[in-house]
Amino acid sequence: MAEDVKPRVRVPGKATAGEAITIKTLISHAMESGQRKNGDGNLIPRSIINRFTCAFNGATVIDVTLEPAISTNPYFEFQAIVPETGTFEFTWYDDDGDVYTDTQNITVS
Amino acid sequence: MKLTRRHTLMMAFGSAVAALLPVRAFAALEDDIAAFTGGANVGSEGITLIAPEIAENGNTVPIEVIAPGATAIIVFASGNPVPAVATFNFGPLAASQSAVTRIRLAGTQDVVAIARMPDGTFVQTSQEVKVTIGGCGG
């Protein structure tokens, strides 16, 4: 159902080994809470992203469970350690079964 | 208006329901906290919750939770229809056990954050956020 869902991720292009880097993620999503009513007074069914994960070369950085109280266009900012050159994988899980992914490469010098 | 027996009964019923509602919301939060902590005692040191004192728009309230060393942090909004907000589980590559996000608040209320430490203990903090315009539709 969800249209125009576009993940946006900001990761530094390079880092030194073991450095803590800040990652910012944003995904466009209405995050319909299931509490709102439409013009006819009927409840609009819940439709949210219920889980977000970030992993680096397969090792988990953060795994977030989202509830309807997360704002429209869920935004997360967190810190990760990069031991070596590799790829960050970001995954968002939608209530309707869709999975949105993004990857970012980082070079460790 | 004449005060009939029916009116009196209806009013009594209405006030009883009104009195029950906040208690029920509070109980939901207690249940959610117990589900996370397993009923363990909850300390107060070692967790920080950064939230604005006054939020003009309850639809997007920026918050930050920091709990050095924690394995997981859970956030509740005590006054929302559904108190749970988010659970952050930190993996081995998390550089700091902290996260920033934006949440919805239905009105002025306490935001509660609880962290689970690796040794199985829990720490909790809370902060009141005054909300000018609530963010749960209606």
gemmi code that builds the backbone of each chain (N, CA, C; Angstrom):
import gemmi

chains = {
    "A": [
        ("MET", (0.816, -1.195, 0.000), (0.000, 0.000, 0.000), (0.857, 1.255, 0.000)),
        ("ALA", (1.806, 1.225, 0.903), (2.591, 2.449, 1.098), (3.317, 2.844, -0.184)),
        ("GLU", (3.037, 4.037, -0.665), (3.689, 4.485, -1.892), (4.787, 5.480, -1.552)),
        ("ASP", (5.682, 5.623, -2.498), (6.736, 6.633, -2.395), (7.515, 6.540, -1.090)),
        ("VAL", (7.731, 5.321, -0.640), (8.545, 5.170, 0.559), (10.000, 5.252, 0.144)),
        ("LYS", (10.681, 6.271, 0.658), (12.043, 6.499, 0.218), (12.963, 6.608, 1.423)),
        ("PRO", (13.858, 5.635, 1.602), (14.793, 5.734, 2.708), (15.921, 6.706, 2.387)),
        ("ARG", (16.321, 7.456, 3.381), (17.460, 8.350, 3.218), (18.399, 8.122, 4.390)),
        ("VAL", (19.664, 7.901, 4.094), (20.631, 7.552, 5.125), (21.862, 8.409, 4.945)),
        ("ARG", (22.381, 8.890, 6.052), (23.634, 9.648, 5.982), (24.704, 8.944, 6.813)),
        ("VAL", (25.741, 8.493, 6.105), (26.874, 7.812, 6.738), (28.130, 8.481, 6.215)),
        ("PRO", (29.122, 8.746, 7.069), (30.370, 9.320, 6.557), (31.020, 8.373, 5.554)),
        ("GLY", (31.722, 8.905, 4.562), (32.330, 8.079, 3.527), (33.540, 7.316, 4.004)),
        ("LYS", (34.278, 7.905, 4.944), (35.434, 7.178, 5.466), (35.621, 7.474, 6.948)),
        ("ALA", (36.387, 6.570, 7.587), (36.613, 6.697, 9.021), (37.895, 5.981, 9.365)),
        ("THR", (38.376, 6.172, 10.592), (39.522, 5.388, 11.057), (38.999, 4.194, 11.830)),
        ("ALA", (39.801, 3.119, 11.874), (39.349, 1.873, 12.506), (38.974, 2.113, 13.964)),
        ("GLY", (37.833, 1.583, 14.373), (37.392, 1.712, 15.757), (36.748, 3.040, 16.089)),
        ("GLU", (36.667, 3.922, 15.110), (36.085, 5.236, 15.363), (34.564, 5.147, 15.518)),
        ("ALA", (34.027, 5.987, 16.402), (32.568, 6.053, 16.548), (32.025, 7.051, 15.533)),
        ("ILE", (31.140, 6.608, 14.677), (30.568, 7.507, 13.684), (29.074, 7.667, 13.943)),
        ("THR", (28.560, 8.809, 13.543), (27.139, 9.082, 13.724), (26.396, 8.794, 12.430)),
        ("ILE", (25.311, 8.065, 12.555), (24.488, 7.707, 11.402), (23.115, 8.339, 11.580)),
        ("LYS", (22.616, 8.926, 10.514), (21.270, 9.517, 10.548), (20.428, 8.842, 9.483)),
        ("THR", (19.234, 8.426, 9.848), (18.346, 7.786, 8.873), (16.969, 8.424, 8.925)),
        ("LEU", (16.365, 8.479, 7.764), (15.012, 9.024, 7.645), (14.315, 8.220, 6.563)),
        ("ILE", (13.058, 7.892, 6.776), (12.305, 7.214, 5.728), (10.935, 7.866, 5.637)),
        ("SER", (10.518, 8.136, 4.409), (9.222, 8.793, 4.235), (8.125, 7.750, 4.399)),
        ("HIS", (7.290, 7.940, 5.402), (6.210, 7.005, 5.680), (5.177, 7.722, 6.536)),
        ("ALA", (3.889, 7.502, 6.229), (2.825, 8.221, 6.942), (2.720, 7.798, 8.400)),
        ("MET", (3.113, 6.563, 8.734), (2.994, 6.049, 10.101), (1.583, 6.283, 10.648)),
        ("GLU", (0.596, 5.756, 9.923), (-0.803, 5.921, 10.338), (-1.002, 5.191, 11.668)),
        ("SER", (-1.408, 5.945, 12.697), (-1.334, 5.397, 14.057), (-2.465, 4.444, 14.413)),
        ("GLY", (-3.558, 4.458, 13.632), (-4.711, 3.646, 14.014), (-5.595, 4.329, 15.037)),
        ("GLN", (-5.264, 5.579, 15.405), (-6.073, 6.329, 16.362), (-6.911, 7.396, 15.665)),
        ("ARG", (-6.533, 7.737, 14.430), (-7.206, 8.849, 13.761), (-8.491, 8.377, 13.096)),
        ("LYS", (-9.408, 9.328, 12.894), (-10.653, 9.014, 12.209), (-10.713, 9.791, 10.911)),
        ("ASN", (-11.353, 9.200, 9.903), (-11.526, 9.918, 8.642), (-12.795, 10.777, 8.710)),
        ("GLY", (-13.133, 11.406, 7.604), (-14.261, 12.330, 7.581), (-15.573, 11.701, 7.995)),
        ("ASP", (-15.738, 10.402, 7.792), (-16.982, 9.728, 8.146), (-17.005, 9.252, 9.588)),
        ("GLY", (-15.945, 9.523, 10.323), (-15.911, 9.105, 11.712), (-15.434, 7.686, 11.916)),
        ("ASN", (-14.954, 7.064, 10.847), (-14.434, 5.697, 10.997), (-12.936, 5.741, 11.264)),
        ("LEU", (-12.468, 4.791, 12.056), (-11.041, 4.734, 12.348), (-10.256, 4.380, 11.088)),
        ("ILE", (-9.151, 5.081, 10.867), (-8.236, 4.728, 9.780), (-7.339, 3.618, 10.316)),
        ("PRO", (-7.276, 2.476, 9.622), (-6.494, 1.364, 10.176), (-5.019, 1.690, 10.314)),
        ("ARG", (-4.402, 1.075, 11.318), (-2.989, 1.304, 11.583), (-2.145, 0.823, 10.403)),
        ("SER", (-1.154, 1.603, 10.020), (-0.197, 1.195, 9.000), (1.112, 1.899, 9.290)),
        ("ILE", (2.011, 1.184, 9.937), (3.270, 1.813, 10.339), (4.444, 0.918, 9.960)),
        ("ILE", (5.625, 1.477, 10.088), (6.840, 0.660, 10.061), (7.038, 0.177, 11.483)),
        ("ASN", (7.130, -1.134, 11.674), (7.171, -1.641, 13.045), (8.570, -2.044, 13.502)),
        ("ARG", (9.534, -2.070, 12.586), (10.880, -2.455, 13.011), (11.905, -1.821, 12.087)),
        ("PHE", (13.022, -1.396, 12.670), (14.131, -0.842, 11.902), (15.415, -1.467, 12.426)),
        ("THR", (16.262, -1.927, 11.502), (17.531, -2.482, 11.948), (18.673, -1.885, 11.137)),
        ("CYS", (19.829, -1.803, 11.779), (21.050, -1.401, 11.102), (22.130, -2.407, 11.462)),
        ("ALA", (22.798, -2.932, 10.428), (23.874, -3.900, 10.661), (25.083, -3.495, 9.835)),
        ("PHE", (26.278, -3.848, 10.336), (27.507, -3.567, 9.604), (28.211, -4.894, 9.353)),
        ("ASN", (28.399, -5.262, 8.072), (28.986, -6.549, 7.691), (28.323, -7.699, 8.455)),
        ("GLY", (27.019, -7.610, 8.663), (26.282, -8.697, 9.298), (26.151, -8.602, 10.807)),
        ("ALA", (26.910, -7.698, 11.456), (26.824, -7.555, 12.910), (25.876, -6.406, 13.254)),
        ("THR", (25.003, -6.647, 14.208), (23.965, -5.674, 14.536), (24.551, -4.422, 15.175)),
        ("VAL", (24.075, -3.278, 14.727), (24.381, -2.021, 15.398), (23.210, -1.637, 16.287)),
        ("ILE", (22.023, -1.589, 15.695), (20.839, -1.226, 16.464), (19.630, -1.916, 15.846)),
        ("ASP", (18.690, -2.283, 16.711), (17.465, -2.954, 16.284), (16.332, -2.276, 17.047)),
        ("VAL", (15.504, -1.541, 16.337), (14.491, -0.719, 16.986), (13.097, -1.281, 16.708)),
        ("THR", (12.300, -1.401, 17.766), (10.892, -1.737, 17.616), (10.093, -0.446, 17.665)),
        ("LEU", (9.325, -0.189, 16.619), (8.580, 1.061, 16.538), (7.117, 0.820, 16.891)),
        ("GLU", (6.527, 1.762, 17.609), (5.097, 1.723, 17.927), (4.437, 2.894, 17.213)),
        ("PRO", (3.097, 2.945, 17.241), (2.431, 4.038, 16.523), (2.807, 5.440, 17.021)),
        ("ALA", (3.430, 5.537, 18.186), (3.779, 6.852, 18.717), (5.027, 7.440, 18.069)),
        ("ILE", (5.624, 6.740, 17.109), (6.746, 7.327, 16.371), (6.172, 8.229, 15.274)),
        ("SER", (6.787, 9.401, 15.113), (6.257, 10.410, 14.207), (6.269, 9.962, 12.748)),
        ("THR", (5.470, 10.649, 11.950), (5.522, 10.506, 10.500), (6.966, 10.688, 10.032)),
        ("ASN", (7.356, 9.935, 9.004), (8.738, 9.964, 8.496), (9.738, 9.658, 9.604)),
        ("PRO", (9.751, 8.409, 10.072), (10.592, 8.045, 11.223), (12.067, 8.412, 11.024)),
        ("TYR", (12.600, 9.079, 12.026), (13.980, 9.557, 11.999), (14.747, 8.909, 13.134)),
        ("PHE", (15.929, 8.417, 12.830), (16.778, 7.865, 13.878), (18.204, 8.358, 13.706)),
        ("GLU", (18.816, 8.627, 14.835), (20.218, 9.028, 14.838), (20.903, 8.212, 15.918)),
        ("PHE", (22.017, 7.570, 15.565), (22.707, 6.720, 16.530), (24.175, 6.606, 16.130)),
        ("GLN", (24.952, 5.915, 16.954), (26.388, 5.841, 16.716), (26.833, 4.404, 16.534)),
        ("ALA", (27.802, 4.219, 15.647), (28.303, 2.877, 15.350), (29.823, 2.886, 15.340)),
        ("ILE", (30.379, 1.713, 15.591), (31.828, 1.515, 15.488), (32.108, 0.816, 14.162)),
        ("VAL", (33.131, 1.278, 13.455), (33.496, 0.597, 12.210), (34.876, -0.029, 12.373)),
        ("PRO", (34.942, -1.364, 12.547), (36.234, -2.016, 12.717), (37.010, -2.147, 11.411)),
        ("GLU", (36.310, -2.247, 10.287), (37.008, -2.421, 9.009), (36.149, -1.836, 7.890)),
        ("THR", (36.717, -1.801, 6.694), (35.962, -1.349, 5.529), (34.794, -2.296, 5.290)),
        ("GLY", (33.662, -1.743, 4.981), (32.517, -2.629, 4.764), (31.254, -1.871, 4.420)),
        ("THR", (30.131, -2.527, 4.650), (28.848, -2.010, 4.209), (27.856, -1.979, 5.369)),
        ("PHE", (27.183, -0.859, 5.497), (26.061, -0.767, 6.421), (24.794, -1.184, 5.688)),
        ("GLU", (24.012, -2.042, 6.325), (22.722, -2.424, 5.751), (21.612, -1.902, 6.661)),
        ("PHE", (20.677, -1.187, 6.068), (19.558, -0.626, 6.805), (18.277, -1.293, 6.309)),
        ("THR", (17.431, -1.719, 7.232), (16.207, -2.417, 6.849), (15.037, -1.873, 7.647)),
        ("TRP", (13.960, -1.573, 6.941), (12.713, -1.138, 7.569), (11.635, -2.164, 7.250)),
        ("TYR", (10.848, -2.563, 8.250), (9.791, -3.556, 8.069), (8.436, -2.879, 8.217)),
        ("ASP", (7.629, -2.948, 7.156), (6.312, -2.319, 7.158), (5.258, -3.281, 7.698)),
        ("ASP", (4.182, -2.716, 8.294), (3.048, -3.529, 8.756), (2.475, -4.386, 7.626)),
        ("ASP", (2.487, -3.850, 6.396), (1.858, -4.589, 5.293), (2.792, -5.633, 4.680)),
        ("GLY", (3.928, -5.876, 5.317), (4.818, -6.937, 4.859), (5.957, -6.458, 3.984)),
        ("ASP", (5.872, -5.202, 3.521), (6.957, -4.678, 2.691), (8.229, -4.517, 3.522)),
        ("VAL", (9.351, -4.674, 2.850), (10.641, -4.459, 3.497), (11.415, -3.473, 2.641)),
        ("TYR", (11.885, -2.401, 3.244), (12.654, -1.396, 2.513), (14.098, -1.494, 2.981)),
        ("THR", (15.024, -1.432, 2.043), (16.426, -1.564, 2.425), (17.258, -0.470, 1.781)),
        ("ASP", (18.390, -0.212, 2.402), (19.370, 0.712, 1.848), (20.743, 0.229, 2.320)),
        ("THR", (21.760, 0.486, 1.530), (23.119, 0.115, 1.944), (24.043, 1.299, 1.717)),
        ("GLN", (25.055, 1.395, 2.553), (26.047, 2.457, 2.437), (27.416, 1.857, 2.686)),
        ("ASN", (28.366, 2.179, 1.818), (29.729, 1.680, 1.999), (30.558, 2.691, 2.775)),
        ("ILE", (31.486, 2.174, 3.544), (32.389, 3.049, 4.273), (33.799, 2.476, 4.159)),
        ("THR", (34.752, 3.387, 3.961), (36.146, 2.973, 3.802), (36.899, 3.301, 5.083)),
        ("VAL", (37.573, 2.308, 5.625), (38.349, 2.520, 6.841), (39.821, 2.606, 6.464)),
        ("SER", (40.467, 3.684, 6.871), (41.875, 3.886, 6.536), (42.745, 3.673, 7.774)),
    ],
    "B": [
        ("MET", (-34.826, 22.107, 34.742), (-34.867, 20.666, 34.512), (-35.107, 19.927, 35.823)),
        ("LYS", (-36.039, 19.006, 35.761), (-36.314, 18.225, 36.977), (-35.300, 17.102, 37.103)),
        ("LEU", (-34.834, 16.925, 38.281), (-33.837, 15.874, 38.504), (-34.562, 14.565, 38.814)),
        ("THR", (-34.655, 13.732, 37.783), (-35.352, 12.458, 37.977), (-34.369, 11.391, 38.444)),
        ("ARG", (-34.934, 10.275, 38.795), (-34.090, 9.165, 39.242), (-33.170, 8.710, 38.094)),
        ("ARG", (-33.728, 8.702, 36.871), (-32.935, 8.270, 35.712), (-31.726, 9.178, 35.492)),
        ("HIS", (-31.989, 10.513, 35.597), (-30.889, 11.459, 35.415), (-29.797, 11.247, 36.452)),
        ("THR", (-30.229, 11.076, 37.680), (-29.250, 10.909, 38.758), (-28.390, 9.681, 38.493)),
        ("LEU", (-29.037, 8.604, 38.073), (-28.294, 7.370, 37.819), (-27.291, 7.570, 36.689)),
        ("MET", (-27.749, 8.259, 35.615), (-26.864, 8.463, 34.469), (-25.651, 9.294, 34.848)),
        ("MET", (-25.910, 10.308, 35.651), (-24.790, 11.172, 36.069), (-23.803, 10.386, 36.920)),
        ("ALA", (-24.337, 9.576, 37.803), (-23.469, 8.781, 38.673), (-22.627, 7.826, 37.829)),
        ("PHE", (-23.255, 7.241, 36.823), (-22.535, 6.318, 35.947), (-21.430, 7.045, 35.183)),
        ("GLY", (-21.799, 8.243, 34.652), (-20.831, 9.034, 33.884), (-19.613, 9.383, 34.710)),
        ("SER", (-19.818, 9.829, 35.935), (-18.678, 10.227, 36.750), (-17.846, 9.011, 37.133)),
        ("ALA", (-18.513, 7.862, 37.302), (-17.762, 6.650, 37.631), (-16.843, 6.280, 36.476)),
        ("VAL", (-17.335, 6.374, 35.240), (-16.519, 6.068, 34.059), (-15.358, 7.061, 33.951)),
        ("ALA", (-15.671, 8.346, 34.172), (-14.634, 9.376, 34.079), (-13.544, 9.122, 35.107)),
        ("ALA", (-13.934, 8.676, 36.283), (-12.954, 8.431, 37.334), (-12.097, 7.212, 36.994)),
        ("LEU", (-12.679, 6.249, 36.302), (-11.966, 5.014, 35.994), (-10.924, 5.197, 34.890)),
        ("LEU", (-11.206, 6.073, 33.926), (-10.374, 6.162, 32.726), (-8.897, 6.402, 33.011)),
        ("PRO", (-8.540, 7.449, 33.794), (-7.118, 7.685, 34.027), (-6.459, 6.510, 34.726)),
        ("VAL", (-7.199, 5.857, 35.623), (-6.650, 4.713, 36.339), (-6.300, 3.614, 35.342)),
        ("ARG", (-7.174, 3.411, 34.360), (-6.936, 2.351, 33.384), (-5.715, 2.674, 32.524)),
        ("ALA", (-5.562, 3.927, 32.102), (-4.407, 4.315, 31.301), (-3.130, 4.088, 32.100)),
        ("PHE", (-3.173, 4.457, 33.367), (-2.018, 4.295, 34.237), (-1.679, 2.811, 34.374)),
        ("ALA", (-2.720, 1.991, 34.515), (-2.498, 0.559, 34.673), (-1.844, -0.022, 33.423)),
        ("ALA", (-2.225, 0.471, 32.233), (-1.628, -0.024, 30.993), (-0.129, 0.245, 30.987)),
        ("LEU", (0.263, 1.435, 31.444), (1.691, 1.773, 31.497), (2.413, 0.858, 32.472)),
        ("GLU", (1.792, 0.652, 33.652), (2.392, -0.232, 34.656), (2.602, -1.636, 34.089)),
        ("ASP", (1.589, -2.118, 33.359), (1.669, -3.462, 32.784), (2.807, -3.530, 31.764)),
        ("ASP", (2.917, -2.485, 30.931), (3.962, -2.469, 29.911), (5.345, -2.452, 30.549)),
        ("ILE", (5.477, -1.660, 31.616), (6.773, -1.589, 32.302), (7.098, -2.946, 32.918)),
        ("ALA", (6.097, -3.573, 33.539), (6.312, -4.880, 34.162), (6.692, -5.922, 33.108)),
        ("ALA", (6.089, -5.808, 31.900), (6.406, -6.765, 30.834), (7.867, -6.640, 30.419)),
        ("PHE", (8.411, -5.418, 30.503), (9.805, -5.186, 30.097), (10.765, -5.581, 31.210)),
        ("THR", (10.438, -5.202, 32.462), (11.378, -5.423, 33.559), (11.154, -6.758, 34.240)),
        ("GLY", (10.014, -7.401, 33.986), (9.715, -8.638, 34.686), (9.471, -8.411, 36.172)),
        ("GLY", (9.073, -7.200, 36.510), (8.750, -6.888, 37.904), (9.971, -6.612, 38.765)),
        ("ALA", (11.170, -6.548, 38.153), (12.386, -6.294, 38.930), (12.399, -4.853, 39.444)),
        ("ASN", (13.205, -4.635, 40.489), (13.357, -3.275, 41.003), (14.070, -2.417, 39.973)),
        ("VAL", (13.687, -1.167, 39.905), (14.226, -0.275, 38.887), (14.976, 0.860, 39.569)),
        ("GLY", (16.264, 1.021, 39.208), (17.069, 2.085, 39.770), (16.884, 3.380, 38.990)),
        ("SER", (17.709, 4.383, 39.289), (17.526, 5.664, 38.614), (18.832, 6.252, 38.096)),
        ("GLU", (19.977, 5.599, 38.364), (21.260, 6.159, 37.926), (21.650, 5.605, 36.560)),
        ("GLY", (22.328, 6.412, 35.748), (22.927, 5.893, 34.533), (22.040, 5.928, 33.313)),
        ("ILE", (20.989, 6.697, 33.345), (20.177, 6.855, 32.138), (19.769, 8.315, 32.026)),
        ("THR", (19.832, 8.822, 30.800), (19.491, 10.215, 30.553), (18.436, 10.268, 29.469)),
        ("LEU", (17.432, 11.092, 29.681), (16.396, 11.325, 28.678), (16.384, 12.814, 28.389)),
        ("ILE", (16.624, 13.162, 27.138), (16.618, 14.571, 26.759), (15.373, 14.828, 25.927)),
        ("ALA", (14.499, 15.666, 26.443), (13.270, 16.014, 25.734), (12.984, 17.477, 26.011)),
        ("PRO", (12.288, 18.152, 25.111), (12.003, 19.567, 25.353), (11.019, 19.732, 26.516)),
        ("GLU", (11.160, 20.839, 27.262), (10.197, 21.097, 28.338), (8.827, 21.422, 27.759)),
        ("ILE", (8.857, 22.192, 26.677), (7.610, 22.564, 26.018), (7.710, 22.173, 24.555)),
        ("ALA", (6.740, 21.401, 24.083), (6.692, 21.036, 22.672), (5.461, 21.699, 22.075)),
        ("GLU", (5.680, 22.526, 21.058), (4.537, 23.211, 20.467), (3.673, 22.251, 19.683)),
        ("ASN", (4.315, 21.301, 19.008), (3.584, 20.383, 18.149), (3.795, 18.952, 18.649)),
        ("GLY", (2.725, 18.356, 19.148), (2.831, 17.001, 19.685), (3.069, 15.946, 18.626)),
        ("ASN", (3.001, 16.326, 17.338), (3.200, 15.338, 16.277), (4.659, 14.941, 16.116)),
        ("THR", (5.576, 15.841, 16.370), (6.991, 15.504, 16.291), (7.716, 16.144, 17.463)),
        ("VAL", (7.969, 15.352, 18.476), (8.723, 15.822, 19.631), (10.068, 15.111, 19.613)),
        ("PRO", (11.166, 15.866, 19.437), (12.476, 15.209, 19.404), (12.885, 14.740, 20.791)),
        ("ILE", (13.333, 13.512, 20.897), (13.838, 13.012, 22.182), (15.160, 12.300, 21.944)),
        ("GLU", (15.967, 12.236, 22.997), (17.218, 11.487, 22.945), (17.329, 10.666, 24.227)),
        ("VAL", (17.685, 9.407, 24.089), (17.915, 8.563, 25.262), (19.363, 8.105, 25.247)),
        ("ILE", (19.986, 8.157, 26.424), (21.384, 7.761, 26.570), (21.482, 6.903, 27.828)),
        ("ALA", (22.031, 5.702, 27.678), (22.237, 4.838, 28.834), (23.503, 4.026, 28.575)),
        ("PRO", (24.675, 4.562, 28.977), (25.933, 3.893, 28.665), (25.957, 2.451, 29.157)),
        ("GLY", (26.272, 1.533, 28.254), (26.391, 0.128, 28.618), (25.105, -0.664, 28.526)),
        ("ALA", (23.987, -0.006, 28.272), (22.711, -0.722, 28.269), (22.610, -1.679, 27.085)),
        ("THR", (21.817, -2.741, 27.247), (21.555, -3.631, 26.116), (20.298, -3.195, 25.380)),
        ("ALA", (19.370, -2.566, 26.101), (18.133, -2.118, 25.465), (17.573, -0.935, 26.226)),
        ("ILE", (16.933, -0.042, 25.497), (16.227, 1.083, 26.120), (14.809, 1.082, 25.571)),
        ("ILE", (13.828, 1.210, 26.463), (12.431, 1.281, 26.029), (11.883, 2.639, 26.448)),
        ("VAL", (11.054, 3.220, 25.585), (10.504, 4.542, 25.848), (8.983, 4.443, 25.914)),
        ("PHE", (8.393, 5.084, 26.934), (6.941, 5.137, 27.074), (6.482, 6.581, 27.135)),
        ("ALA", (5.287, 6.817, 26.603), (4.609, 8.099, 26.783), (3.395, 7.810, 27.652)),
        ("SER", (3.458, 8.251, 28.902), (2.476, 7.797, 29.891), (1.058, 8.242, 29.566)),
        ("GLY", (0.909, 9.343, 28.819), (-0.428, 9.873, 28.574), (-0.978, 9.561, 27.198)),
        ("ASN", (-0.296, 8.725, 26.424), (-0.800, 8.375, 25.090), (-1.829, 7.240, 25.186)),
        ("PRO", (-2.711, 7.118, 24.176), (-3.657, 6.001, 24.174), (-2.932, 4.659, 24.221)),
        ("VAL", (-1.795, 4.571, 23.548), (-0.926, 3.391, 23.641), (0.399, 3.882, 24.219)),
        ("PRO", (0.740, 3.494, 25.443), (1.914, 4.103, 26.082), (3.238, 3.763, 25.406)),
        ("ALA", (3.384, 2.569, 24.833), (4.668, 2.189, 24.262), (5.027, 3.113, 23.103)),
        ("VAL", (6.304, 3.487, 23.013), (6.773, 4.361, 21.935), (7.789, 3.640, 21.060)),
        ("ALA", (8.832, 3.105, 21.676), (9.874, 2.433, 20.902), (10.776, 1.647, 21.836)),
        ("THR", (11.398, 0.615, 21.285), (12.405, -0.151, 22.006), (13.677, -0.155, 21.173)),
        ("PHE", (14.769, 0.278, 21.765), (16.055, 0.275, 21.073), (16.891, -0.867, 21.625)),
        ("ASN", (17.252, -1.821, 20.760), (18.156, -2.896, 21.157), (19.520, -2.613, 20.534)),
        ("PHE", (20.548, -2.603, 21.367), (21.868, -2.246, 20.866), (22.696, -3.497, 20.606)),
        ("GLY", (23.332, -3.547, 19.443), (24.169, -4.681, 19.073), (25.617, -4.426, 19.422)),
        ("PRO", (26.484, -5.388, 19.085), (27.901, -5.273, 19.445), (28.612, -4.095, 18.773)),
        ("LEU", (28.092, -3.597, 17.672), (28.787, -2.513, 16.971), (28.214, -1.129, 17.285)),
        ("ALA", (27.345, -1.041, 18.269), (26.852, 0.275, 18.673), (27.962, 0.981, 19.454)),
        ("ALA", (28.338, 2.178, 18.998), (29.445, 2.886, 19.632), (29.015, 3.481, 20.961)),
        ("SER", (27.780, 3.924, 21.051), (27.262, 4.421, 22.317), (25.814, 3.974, 22.408)),
        ("GLN", (25.376, 3.703, 23.605), (23.994, 3.242, 23.774), (23.090, 4.462, 23.861)),
        ("SER", (22.930, 5.104, 22.713), (22.111, 6.310, 22.673), (21.405, 6.358, 21.327)),
        ("ALA", (20.297, 7.060, 21.295), (19.551, 7.196, 20.052), (18.713, 8.455, 20.107)),
        ("VAL", (18.507, 9.036, 18.926), (17.664, 10.216, 18.791), (16.506, 9.841, 17.877)),
        ("THR", (15.301, 10.247, 18.218), (14.179, 10.039, 17.318), (13.128, 11.122, 17.587)),
        ("ARG", (12.021, 11.004, 16.877), (10.929, 11.970, 17.041), (9.657, 11.198, 17.351)),
        ("ILE", (8.917, 11.650, 18.354), (7.752, 10.887, 18.788), (6.498, 11.755, 18.814)),
        ("ARG", (5.349, 11.078, 18.930), (4.054, 11.747, 19.034), (3.611, 11.737, 20.490)),
        ("LEU", (3.111, 12.872, 20.949), (2.562, 12.956, 22.300), (1.146, 13.524, 22.210)),
        ("ALA", (0.198, 12.823, 22.859), (-1.215, 13.216, 22.784), (-1.480, 14.495, 23.565)),
        ("GLY", (-0.672, 14.774, 24.561), (-0.872, 15.970, 25.385), (0.254, 16.061, 26.388)),
        ("THR", (0.127, 17.031, 27.301), (1.144, 17.196, 28.333), (1.209, 15.936, 29.187)),
        ("GLN", (2.399, 15.412, 29.354), (2.538, 14.136, 30.056), (3.999, 13.863, 30.374)),
        ("ASP", (4.226, 12.782, 31.130), (5.585, 12.322, 31.428), (6.034, 11.337, 30.360)),
        ("VAL", (7.258, 11.545, 29.867), (7.887, 10.564, 28.987), (8.838, 9.746, 29.861)),
        ("VAL", (8.746, 8.430, 29.748), (9.503, 7.531, 30.618), (10.474, 6.717, 29.766)),
        ("ALA", (11.714, 6.592, 30.211), (12.688, 5.734, 29.531), (13.253, 4.758, 30.547)),
        ("ILE", (13.325, 3.486, 30.148), (13.876, 2.449, 31.021), (14.949, 1.700, 30.243)),
        ("ALA", (16.097, 1.488, 30.876), (17.191, 0.776, 30.213), (17.431, -0.544, 30.920)),
        ("ARG", (17.721, -1.575, 30.107), (18.114, -2.870, 30.658), (19.628, -2.968, 30.584)),
        ("MET", (20.262, -3.215, 31.715), (21.712, -3.310, 31.779), (22.147, -4.762, 31.549)),
        ("PRO", (23.424, -4.965, 31.149), (23.870, -6.336, 30.863), (23.752, -7.267, 32.066)),
        ("ASP", (23.827, -6.732, 33.297), (23.733, -7.597, 34.481), (22.288, -7.874, 34.889)),
        ("GLY", (21.336, -7.462, 34.052), (19.940, -7.794, 34.332), (19.202, -6.789, 35.183)),
        ("THR", (19.877, -5.693, 35.561), (19.183, -4.669, 36.338), (18.566, -3.646, 35.385)),
        ("PHE", (17.713, -2.813, 35.939), (17.006, -1.825, 35.135), (17.145, -0.443, 35.761)),
        ("VAL", (17.248, 0.565, 34.916), (17.246, 1.934, 35.413), (16.206, 2.733, 34.635)),
        ("GLN", (15.637, 3.716, 35.299), (14.503, 4.437, 34.737), (14.683, 5.931, 34.952)),
        ("THR", (14.179, 6.718, 34.015), (14.115, 8.157, 34.197), (12.859, 8.651, 33.504)),
        ("SER", (12.432, 9.843, 33.871), (11.254, 10.380, 33.192), (11.339, 11.899, 33.173)),
        ("GLN", (10.651, 12.475, 32.216), (10.605, 13.931, 32.123), (9.244, 14.372, 31.632)),
        ("GLU", (8.756, 15.456, 32.214), (7.470, 15.967, 31.774), (7.659, 16.843, 30.538)),
        ("VAL", (6.823, 16.646, 29.545), (6.824, 17.481, 28.352), (5.454, 18.148, 28.254)),
        ("LYS", (5.477, 19.481, 28.178), (4.218, 20.211, 28.018), (3.931, 20.337, 26.535)),
        ("VAL", (2.772, 19.893, 26.111), (2.424, 19.863, 24.694), (1.325, 20.882, 24.429)),
        ("THR", (1.585, 21.776, 23.470), (0.606, 22.808, 23.142), (-0.509, 22.242, 22.269)),
        ("ILE", (-0.124, 21.510, 21.205), (-1.109, 20.893, 20.310), (-0.820, 19.394, 20.281)),
        ("GLY", (-1.780, 18.596, 20.686), (-1.583, 17.149, 20.783), (-1.390, 16.518, 19.417)),
        ("GLY", (-0.790, 15.342, 19.404), (-0.397, 14.718, 18.141), (-1.006, 13.365, 17.885)),
        ("CYS", (-2.246, 13.146, 18.291), (-2.814, 11.831, 18.013), (-4.063, 11.930, 17.150)),
        ("GLY", (-4.220, 13.003, 16.448), (-5.407, 13.139, 15.605), (-6.656, 13.230, 16.489)),
        ("GLY", (-7.801, 13.014, 15.927), (-8.951, 13.018, 16.839), (-10.257, 13.202, 16.132)),
    ],
}
model = gemmi.Model(1)
for chain_id, residues in chains.items():
    chain = gemmi.Chain(chain_id)
    for i, (resn, *xyz) in enumerate(residues, 1):
        res = gemmi.Residue()
        res.name, res.seqid = resn, gemmi.SeqId(i, " ")
        for name, pos in zip(("N", "CA", "C"), xyz):
            atom = gemmi.Atom()
            atom.name, atom.element = name, gemmi.Element(name[0])
            atom.pos, atom.b_iso = gemmi.Position(*pos), 0.0
            res.add_atom(atom)
        chain.add_residue(res)
    model.add_chain(chain)
structure = gemmi.Structure()
structure.add_model(model)
structure.setup_entities()
